[in-house]
């Protein structure tokens, strides 16, 4: 929920950038998995594939929907 709340911050100065969001610990396992799959370093992972993995994750989508509906 930490990541979601930081992404949805109303004040743009407090809101995470896309680069900061992808560096969040929530994505650590996905980054490591992407690095292993493509045999590259953690600093040069492919964010497109990372977002595809996130998009295919129903758990993540459910968490986001629940957070948004709770905070409306």
Residue pairs with C-beta under 8 A, 6 or more apart in sequence:
1 63
1 67
2 24
2 26
3 16
3 21
3 24
3 26
4 63
4 64
4 67
5 67
6 14
6 15
6 16
6 21
6 24
7 15
7 16
7 21
8 15
8 67
8 68
8 71
9 15
9 16
16 24
21 27
22 31
22 47
22 50
27 50
27 54
30 50
30 53
30 54
31 42
31 45
31 50
32 42
33 53
34 45
34 46
34 49
34 50
34 53
35 41
35 42
35 45
38 45
38 46
38 49
54 60
55 61
